[in-house]
Amino acid sequence: MNVLAWLKRDLRIHDHPALGQAAEMGAILPLYIVEPEYWALPDTSARQWEFTAECLTDLRRDLAGLGAPLIVRVGDAVDVLDRLCRQNRISRIISHEETGNLWTFARDRRVAAWARQAGIEWKELPQSGVVRRLAGRDGWARRRDSFTVQPQVPAPIALTPVAGVEPGVIPTARALRLGEDRCAHRQTGGRQHGLLAMESFLTKRGEPYRAAMSSPLTGERACSRLSPYLAMGALSGRETAQATTARLAERPGGRWPGALASFQSRLAWRDHFMQKLEDEPQIEVRCLHRAAETLRPRDPDATRLAAWDAGETGLPFVDACMRYLAATGWLNFRMRAMVTSVASYHLWLDWRATGPVLARRFTDYEPGIHWPQVQMQSGTTGINTPRIYNPVKQGQDQDPTGAFTRRWLPELAEVPDAFVQTPWRWEGARGLLGRRYPEPLVDVAAAGRAARDAVFSLRKVAPRAEIVEIIERHASRADPRFVNDRAPRRRAQVASAQLSLGL
């Protein structure tokens, strides 16, 4: 029997349940489809494609070593699958379940309809702790943990290829007509780079993880930096969790036990947030808390949005973080929360305008984490206490000497440390602001107060029944890693735990 293994965001051969099952069924055709329509979406980018292409290059080498070439085709998924199945007498497709954006959800529905009509069996297997068609959150954590501790699926010893299929070329970003996207300090894709990052984090870099993750200065090294490899599936979540457990079993000294335990919790939170989008795909486009639909103008202030995107708001720490993100494709979690909070509260921009900007900047864009987090940081979930970050205080706390801020805002090189986060208070501001660096778009304190009043006024009139429904469907349950938020009166406690996600 010939079987087609459809690879999506699972670009590895190790701990790959779909590839393992396909290898047992007969001759295999491992396929990756490059879908131009997907790569033209507002939440995708050239930097993401280039990382993906590097992962595909690694995967092609690994599959060749097993005897089966990676087949790459460019086009619509239904058209590509239909053609390959007819040409190669394939009646079975196997792949992993995917929690992607609304576009991939719609594409999978089209593929399912085609497969039924064509008489093709399409089998989808879980590759993470995310559970499809989940009725409610009770017991979810146990199911997730059960999957995580199951033995990893070893890479096949050898594969029998479907003969006579041209491998195809992995296209460049230019060939896909993707816009220019300079990202000089982007991480390099591919499983080998992911394994190196995991080894260095678990044995060297990760010891100060707990204390160092909040600042972009220290988080760049102390955070795991595994998120893009997990997002593209060059590493599996299960192998990452089990490697962390194995490292804990070595009983390392110093700060290692706390650091590794914190990282384990964040891996669990990763699945928790992905489960939210799996359960309600509309989170990408619709406020979880329906009353929040009228909170902000749907048409954002174009000037504020462009300034925030470019790192030109006049709020130094925000601008430094946005420029850093543009140059690296990564930002530590606390700063992701801050730049979203400032955009949503101080600049009063709708999350549906700012969310795609961040999504295409992140090399590690994971829709299941991104959209629930963007909503949570924007105060539109109804169950999380709004956290309105003060960007001045964050800069003073996380970059006390101004080293990070000045690195990305060289315009502020001459500003003294005491004023680097508030250059408008510096006596030399007249020669700087409005010339080499912009005046602040808003008064931080006044904008924060106005946003707080608006958000809490909305929450006071929120229908209790809707809040209960959201909690039952999306909130975490009692667990050592999670807060018990099963009742509305506890929802204020949810935010503190859910804001701690960061890899």
Disulfide bonds with the S-S distance in Angstrom:
none
